[in-house]
Every structure is written in C-alpha cells, then in structure tokens.
C-alpha cells in the first residue's frame, strides 16, 4: 500500500501532466484557428504544423534536458513538458481523422500527400530538435 507522501507525490505529478496538457491543447487550438483564418480548409496545415513543431520540441527537450544535457530538468519537469505539453499539443488522432475525411470526401491525392509528408516531417523534426540540443550541449559555458 502507498504511503500518504507517495500518494501526494503521484497526485502532484498527474496534476503537472494535466496542466501541461491544458497548455499544449490550447496552443494546438490556437494554431487551428490561425490556420482557418490564414489558409482555409483545403489541407490540414494546422495538424501538420503542430506535429512537426511538437516533434521538434520533444526531440530538442529530450536532448537538452537529458542526462548529458545543458539544462537540468527533474523527472517531473520532463514529464510536464514531454508528456503534458507535447502530448496535449500534437494531434496524431486528429491527423488520422483528417486523412480519413480527405479519403472519404474524394480527395485521395491530398490524403496521400498528408500520409507521405506528415510522418517524415515529424521524424525529421525530432532529429533536428535532438541535433540542435546536442550541439548546444557541447558548447562551453552555461
């Protein structure tokens, strides 16, 4: 059975992750609003954008705040950013639904482009985020 301190500790971690999810979810919504007003509805640009930038952020933060990183981050801080903010911000379920809707409405080419461009962009963004943070970690000084 968990002690009261362990229960409080776990509840605090869940609260941090939930707070991060709120931040990420609100940011994702704002990107969607901006996309609609700037680019219209012909292609799910907002989903592509949040998944690429979210992939970059999680790759960057994992490296910069990792064991060999320049930034000290506790396990809770890492969970807040990586699980909470990035998890709330990225939209893989949205990506799936939008791709399905493109197919269902006869926009097969747009669906195929989305299927090809999105995952590759996310992987490249994670790699770039990790690369940038790893280089920063090697710089001298604080």
C-alpha positions, 0 to 999 in steps of 0.5 A: 500500500502507498504511503500518504507522501507517495500518494501526494507525490503521484497526485502532484505529478498527474496534476503537472501532466494535466496542466501541461496538457491544458497548455499544449491543447490550447496552443494546438487550438490556437494554431487551428484557428490561425490556420482557418483564418490564414489558409482555409480548409483545403489541407490540414496545415494546422495538424501538420504544423503542430506535429512537426513543431511538437516533434521538434520540441520533444526531440530538442527537450529530450536532448537538452534536458537529458542526462548529458544535457545543458539544462537540468530538468527533474523527472517531473519537469520532463514529464510536464513538458514531454508528456503534458505539453507535447502530448496535449499539443500534437494531434496524431488522432486528429491527423488520422481523422483528417486523412480519413475525411480527405479519403472519404470526401474524394480527395485521395491525392491530398490524403496521400500527400498528408500520409507521405509528408506528415510522418517524415516531417515529424521524424525529421523534426525530432532529429533536428530538435535532438541535433540542435540540443546536442550541439548546444550541449557541447558548447562551453559555458552555461 
